[in-house]
Amino acid sequence: MENAEVLAYWKIIQERLEEQFGQKPDLNGVLFIIGVRELGIIPEKKFSKEEKVSLMHIAVCKVLSFSGYYELSGMDQDGWPVWENRIPLPFVSVFEQETMLRRHVVEYFISEQLL
């Protein structure tokens, strides 16, 4: 997928999530939403800061699993997904990391038929 195509899909994702949640999310916000979706549990209380970080980790692992970097290895005692790193992540700049994650987020939304 070309960068221009990824950016076009990214804008669509942001617009749809802004319509749904009333705020345009940045990459971290989108990852948080993916993490909550993958967890499949909405608690009665707000997520703690530690849980929010864990949700973003779940999302990163899920989207990078499309390229084989991570694989779901099971669930922990609280029902949270546990991911195993399969391929070392490349050492790239922050800009390249963000570009890579956006590309994988777009792939996630397409594969989950959310676009």
LOTI-55597 format. One line per field, with one value per atom (N, C-alpha, C): residue number from 1; x, y, z; atom name. Coordinates in Angstrom, 2 decimals, padded with zeros to 5 digits. Example, Ala and Ser with C-alpha at 12.3 -4.5 7.8 and 13.67 -1.06 7.14 Angstrom:
<sites>
n <- 1, 1, 1, 2, 2, 2
east <- 013.19, 012.30, 013.20, 012.85, 013.67, 012.90
north <- -005.69, -004.50, -003.30, -002.25, -001.06, 000.03
up <- 007.80, 007.80, 007.80, 007.08, 007.14, 007.87
atom <- N, CA, C, N, CA, C
</sites>
This chain:
<sites>
n <- 1, 1, 1, 2, 2, 2, 3, 3, 3, 4, 4, 4, 5, 5, 5, 6, 6, 6, 7, 7, 7, 8, 8, 8, 9, 9, 9, 10, 10, 10, 11, 11, 11, 12, 12, 12, 13, 13, 13, 14, 14, 14, 15, 15, 15, 16, 16, 16, 17, 17, 17, 18, 18, 18, 19, 19, 19, 20, 20, 20, 21, 21, 21, 22, 22, 22, 23, 23, 23, 24, 24, 24, 25, 25, 25, 26, 26, 26, 27, 27, 27, 28, 28, 28, 29, 29, 29, 30, 30, 30, 31, 31, 31, 32, 32, 32, 33, 33, 33, 34, 34, 34, 35, 35, 35, 36, 36, 36, 37, 37, 37, 38, 38, 38, 39, 39, 39, 40, 40, 40, 41, 41, 41, 42, 42, 42, 43, 43, 43, 44, 44, 44, 45, 45, 45, 46, 46, 46, 47, 47, 47, 48, 48, 48, 49, 49, 49, 50, 50, 50, 51, 51, 51, 52, 52, 52, 53, 53, 53, 54, 54, 54, 55, 55, 55, 56, 56, 56, 57, 57, 57, 58, 58, 58, 59, 59, 59, 60, 60, 60, 61, 61, 61, 62, 62, 62, 63, 63, 63, 64, 64, 64, 65, 65, 65, 66, 66, 66, 67, 67, 67, 68, 68, 68, 69, 69, 69, 70, 70, 70, 71, 71, 71, 72, 72, 72, 73, 73, 73, 74, 74, 74, 75, 75, 75, 76, 76, 76, 77, 77, 77, 78, 78, 78, 79, 79, 79, 80, 80, 80, 81, 81, 81, 82, 82, 82, 83, 83, 83, 84, 84, 84, 85, 85, 85, 86, 86, 86, 87, 87, 87, 88, 88, 88, 89, 89, 89, 90, 90, 90, 91, 91, 91, 92, 92, 92, 93, 93, 93, 94, 94, 94, 95, 95, 95, 96, 96, 96, 97, 97, 97, 98, 98, 98, 99, 99, 99, 100, 100, 100, 101, 101, 101, 102, 102, 102, 103, 103, 103, 104, 104, 104, 105, 105, 105, 106, 106, 106, 107, 107, 107, 108, 108, 108, 109, 109, 109, 110, 110, 110, 111, 111, 111, 112, 112, 112, 113, 113, 113, 114, 114, 114, 115, 115, 115
east <- 000.84, 000.00, 000.90, 000.64, 001.42, 001.14, 002.10, 001.94, 000.72, 000.47, -000.69, -001.99, -002.04, -003.23, -003.41, -002.31, -002.37, -002.88, -002.36, -002.80, -004.28, -004.75, -006.17, -007.04, -006.66, -007.41, -007.32, -006.13, -005.94, -006.91, -007.06, -008.00, -009.43, -009.79, -011.13, -011.34, -010.34, -010.41, -010.62, -009.81, -009.94, -011.31, -011.80, -013.12, -014.23, -014.19, -015.22, -015.18, -013.97, -013.86, -014.26, -013.98, -014.42, -015.95, -016.59, -018.05, -018.60, -017.94, -018.43, -018.16, -016.97, -016.56, -016.53, -016.76, -016.80, -015.46, -014.39, -013.05, -012.17, -011.36, -010.47, -009.28, -009.13, -008.05, -006.71, -005.64, -004.31, -003.99, -002.76, -002.39, -002.59, -002.20, -002.38, -003.85, -004.70, -006.13, -006.70, -006.27, -006.74, -006.26, -005.01, -004.49, -005.27, -005.61, -006.40, -007.75, -008.41, -009.70, -009.56, -008.51, -008.27, -008.03, -007.26, -006.99, -008.26, -009.15, -010.43, -011.24, -011.25, -012.00, -011.45, -010.14, -009.52, -009.72, -009.72, -009.96, -011.40, -012.31, -013.71, -014.44, -013.84, -014.44, -014.48, -015.65, -015.78, -016.06, -015.13, -015.33, -016.36, -016.88, -017.84, -017.15, -015.88, -015.11, -014.14, -013.53, -012.56, -011.33, -010.66, -009.40, -008.35, -007.50, -006.39, -005.34, -004.39, -003.31, -002.54, -002.27, -001.56, -002.37, -003.68, -004.53, -004.57, -004.57, -004.56, -003.28, -002.16, -000.89, -000.96, -001.52, -001.66, -002.58, -003.64, -004.55, -003.84, -003.01, -002.25, -001.24, -000.66, 000.27, -000.46, -001.65, -002.47, -002.70, -003.04, -003.32, -002.08, -000.95, 000.30, 000.63, 000.52, 000.80, -000.17, -001.45, -002.46, -002.17, -001.95, -001.75, -000.43, 000.60, 001.88, 001.88, 000.86, 000.75, 000.49, -000.05, -000.30, 000.99, 002.10, 003.40, 004.24, 003.64, 004.33, 005.22, 005.19, 006.04, 005.56, 004.26, 003.69, 002.69, 002.51, 001.52, 000.80, -000.51, -001.30, -000.95, -000.54, -000.14, -001.16, -002.18, -003.21, -003.77, -004.39, -005.00, -004.43, -004.33, -003.86, -005.03, -004.78, -005.80, -006.98, -006.78, -007.86, -008.58, -008.21, -008.85, -008.27, -007.08, -006.41, -005.51, -005.47, -004.62, -003.14, -002.41, -000.96, -000.33, 000.59, 001.23, 002.70, 003.20, 004.61, 005.29, 006.43, 007.21, 007.85, 007.60, 008.12, 009.29, 009.25, 010.29, 010.76, 012.07, 012.54, 012.06, 011.61, 011.17, 012.37, 012.22, 013.35, 013.63, 014.89, 015.25, 015.07, 014.06, 013.76, 013.48, 013.45, 013.20, 011.76, 011.48, 010.14, 009.14, 009.53, 008.67, 008.36, 009.38, 009.17, 008.31, 008.47, 007.63, 006.16, 005.91, 004.54, 003.95, 004.75, 004.30, 003.98, 004.84, 004.64, 003.36, 003.16, 001.96, 000.70, 000.74, -000.44, -000.79, 000.22, -000.01, -000.68, -000.22, -000.79, -002.18, -002.41, -003.75, -004.73, -004.33, -005.19, -005.49, -004.47, -004.67, -005.65, -005.53, -006.45, -007.89, -008.11, -009.46, -010.03, -009.20, -009.66, -009.97, -009.06, -009.27, -010.46, -010.74, -011.89, -013.18, -013.08, -014.22, -014.83, -013.96, -014.38, -014.27, -013.70, -013.59, -014.36
north <- -001.17, 000.00, 001.24, 002.16, 003.38, 004.34, 005.20, 006.16, 007.04, 007.49, 008.36, 007.62, 006.33, 005.53, 005.33, 005.08, 004.93, 006.22, 007.36, 008.65, 008.91, 008.52, 008.70, 007.85, 006.59, 005.72, 006.24, 006.73, 007.24, 008.38, 009.28, 010.40, 009.90, 008.88, 008.31, 007.71, 006.99, 006.40, 007.49, 008.54, 009.63, 010.29, 010.51, 011.14, 010.28, 008.98, 008.08, 008.01, 007.96, 007.90, 009.23, 010.33, 011.64, 011.72, 011.20, 011.16, 010.33, 009.21, 008.30, 008.80, 009.40, 009.76, 011.27, 012.07, 013.52, 014.20, 013.46, 014.02, 013.31, 014.08, 013.49, 012.85, 011.55, 010.87, 010.94, 011.01, 010.87, 009.37, 009.02, 007.61, 006.90, 007.52, 006.88, 006.64, 007.59, 007.43, 006.28, 006.17, 005.07, 003.73, 003.69, 002.45, 002.09, 003.07, 002.82, 002.19, 002.74, 002.22, 000.79, 000.52, -000.85, -001.78, -001.32, -002.14, -002.50, -001.52, -001.79, -002.78, -002.59, -003.49, -004.92, -005.06, -006.38, -007.02, -006.21, -006.74, -007.25, -006.49, -006.92, -006.71, -005.96, -005.72, -004.21, -003.72, -002.32, -002.37, -001.89, -001.97, -000.94, -001.18, -000.24, 001.07, 000.98, 002.17, 002.48, 003.64, 004.03, 003.15, 002.97, 002.24, 003.05, 002.35, 003.00, 003.38, 004.20, 004.60, 003.36, 002.43, 001.20, 000.37, 000.30, -000.45, 000.21, 001.54, 002.24, 001.93, 001.90, 001.56, 000.12, -000.78, -002.19, -002.32, -001.52, -001.55, -001.11, -000.09, 000.36, -000.69, -001.40, -002.48, -003.60, -003.95, -004.96, -004.56, -003.29, -002.80, -002.86, -002.43, -002.46, -003.89, -004.80, -006.21, -006.75, -006.41, -006.90, -006.39, -005.08, -004.56, -005.05, -005.19, -005.68, -007.19, -007.86, -009.31, -009.58, -008.59, -008.76, -008.97, -008.46, -008.65, -009.71, -010.43, -011.52, -011.12, -009.85, -009.42, -010.01, -010.14, -010.68, -011.78, -012.65, -013.72, -013.83, -013.99, -014.16, -015.51, -015.48, -016.74, -017.21, -016.41, -016.83, -015.64, -015.95, -014.93, -015.06, -013.93, -014.01, -014.33, -014.37, -014.76, -013.78, -012.56, -011.56, -011.48, -012.35, -012.36, -011.38, -010.86, -009.94, -010.74, -010.38, -011.09, -010.96, -012.02, -012.04, -012.30, -011.43, -011.52, -011.89, -012.64, -013.04, -012.44, -011.81, -011.24, -012.37, -012.42, -013.48, -013.03, -011.78, -011.22, -009.93, -009.75, -008.49, -007.29, -006.28, -005.06, -004.31, -003.71, -002.96, -001.70, -001.32, -000.06, 001.04, 001.86, 002.94, 004.22, 005.33, 006.62, 006.69, 007.67, 007.85, 008.07, 008.86, 009.11, 007.80, 006.96, 005.68, 004.73, 004.78, 003.97, 004.36, 005.66, 006.15, 005.77, 005.90, 005.53, 004.04, 003.22, 001.77, 001.41, 002.04, 001.77, 002.21, 003.37, 003.83, 002.86, 002.39, 001.43, 000.16, -000.31, -001.51, -001.25, -000.05, 000.30, 000.29, 000.84, 000.82, -000.62, -001.46, -002.87, -003.53, -003.18, -003.69, -003.30, -002.02, -001.54, -002.21, -002.44, -003.10, -004.58, -005.27, -006.69, -006.94, -005.99, -006.13, -005.59, -005.20, -004.67, -003.45, -002.60, -001.35, -000.17, -000.43, 000.59, 000.11
up <- 000.00, 000.00, 000.00, -000.90, -001.02, 000.15, 000.45, 001.55, 001.38, 000.15, -000.10, 000.21, -000.12, 000.15, 001.66, 002.35, 003.81, 004.45, 004.01, 004.56, 004.29, 003.10, 002.78, 003.70, 003.89, 004.80, 006.24, 006.62, 007.98, 008.26, 007.31, 007.49, 007.63, 006.86, 006.97, 008.36, 008.84, 010.18, 011.23, 011.16, 012.12, 012.05, 010.84, 010.68, 011.27, 011.00, 011.54, 013.05, 013.61, 015.06, 015.69, 015.01, 015.51, 015.53, 014.49, 014.46, 015.62, 015.89, 016.92, 018.33, 018.54, 019.90, 020.16, 019.12, 019.31, 019.41, 019.13, 019.21, 018.19, 017.47, 016.46, 017.18, 017.06, 017.78, 017.04, 017.82, 017.24, 017.22, 016.86, 016.77, 018.10, 019.20, 020.51, 020.81, 020.47, 020.69, 019.88, 018.64, 017.79, 018.36, 018.80, 019.40, 020.66, 021.48, 022.68, 022.29, 021.28, 020.83, 020.33, 019.57, 019.09, 020.28, 021.26, 022.44, 023.18, 023.37, 024.05, 023.24, 021.92, 021.03, 021.13, 021.14, 021.22, 022.59, 023.63, 024.97, 025.07, 024.49, 024.48, 025.79, 026.69, 028.00, 028.24, 028.62, 029.04, 030.55, 031.35, 032.81, 033.28, 034.46, 035.05, 035.44, 035.81, 036.17, 035.02, 035.08, 034.06, 034.17, 033.03, 033.04, 033.80, 034.56, 035.24, 034.19, 034.59, 033.68, 033.20, 034.12, 033.77, 032.77, 032.98, 032.06, 030.68, 030.64, 029.35, 028.58, 029.27, 028.64, 028.12, 028.92, 028.50, 027.29, 027.23, 026.09, 024.81, 024.94, 023.76, 023.34, 024.30, 023.98, 023.25, 023.72, 023.04, 021.60, 021.38, 020.03, 019.16, 019.68, 018.90, 018.51, 019.46, 019.16, 018.11, 018.26, 017.31, 015.90, 015.75, 014.40, 013.81, 014.63, 014.11, 013.87, 014.38, 014.12, 012.64, 011.92, 010.49, 009.71, 010.25, 009.60, 010.30, 011.25, 011.91, 013.08, 013.47, 014.59, 015.91, 016.08, 017.31, 017.00, 017.99, 017.88, 019.22, 019.14, 020.35, 020.97, 022.25, 022.90, 023.93, 024.20, 025.14, 025.89, 027.01, 027.85, 029.26, 029.96, 031.34, 032.27, 033.56, 034.54, 034.58, 034.08, 034.08, 032.74, 031.80, 030.49, 029.50, 029.78, 028.87, 027.93, 026.64, 025.68, 026.03, 025.79, 025.99, 024.62, 024.25, 022.93, 023.10, 022.15, 022.14, 020.92, 021.15, 020.05, 019.27, 017.96, 017.09, 016.23, 015.77, 014.92, 015.58, 015.73, 016.32, 015.49, 016.20, 015.52, 014.97, 013.80, 013.23, 014.02, 014.06, 014.71, 013.69, 013.89, 012.96, 013.74, 013.03, 013.66, 014.18, 015.00, 015.55, 014.40, 013.40, 012.25, 011.52, 011.31, 010.64, 011.48, 012.80, 013.69, 013.53, 013.53, 013.41, 012.05, 011.01, 009.66, 009.60, 010.19, 010.21, 010.97, 012.12, 012.92, 012.19, 011.57, 010.82, 009.71, 009.00, 007.91, 008.46, 009.59, 010.20, 010.77, 011.30, 011.79, 010.62, 009.50, 008.31, 007.91, 007.92, 007.60, 008.58, 009.87, 010.88, 010.55, 010.28, 009.99, 008.74, 007.76, 006.54, 006.83, 007.53, 007.80, 008.71, 009.59, 010.50, 009.88, 008.61, 007.84, 008.52, 009.03, 009.67, 008.70, 007.53, 006.47, 005.26
atom <- N, CA, C, N, CA, C, N, CA, C, N, CA, C, N, CA, C, N, CA, C, N, CA, C, N, CA, C, N, CA, C, N, CA, C, N, CA, C, N, CA, C, N, CA, C, N, CA, C, N, CA, C, N, CA, C, N, CA, C, N, CA, C, N, CA, C, N, CA, C, N, CA, C, N, CA, C, N, CA, C, N, CA, C, N, CA, C, N, CA, C, N, CA, C, N, CA, C, N, CA, C, N, CA, C, N, CA, C, N, CA, C, N, CA, C, N, CA, C, N, CA, C, N, CA, C, N, CA, C, N, CA, C, N, CA, C, N, CA, C, N, CA, C, N, CA, C, N, CA, C, N, CA, C, N, CA, C, N, CA, C, N, CA, C, N, CA, C, N, CA, C, N, CA, C, N, CA, C, N, CA, C, N, CA, C, N, CA, C, N, CA, C, N, CA, C, N, CA, C, N, CA, C, N, CA, C, N, CA, C, N, CA, C, N, CA, C, N, CA, C, N, CA, C, N, CA, C, N, CA, C, N, CA, C, N, CA, C, N, CA, C, N, CA, C, N, CA, C, N, CA, C, N, CA, C, N, CA, C, N, CA, C, N, CA, C, N, CA, C, N, CA, C, N, CA, C, N, CA, C, N, CA, C, N, CA, C, N, CA, C, N, CA, C, N, CA, C, N, CA, C, N, CA, C, N, CA, C, N, CA, C, N, CA, C, N, CA, C, N, CA, C, N, CA, C, N, CA, C, N, CA, C, N, CA, C, N, CA, C, N, CA, C, N, CA, C, N, CA, C, N, CA, C, N, CA, C, N, CA, C, N, CA, C, N, CA, C, N, CA, C, N, CA, C, N, CA, C, N, CA, C, N, CA, C, N, CA, C, N, CA, C, N, CA, C, N, CA, C, N, CA, C
</sites>
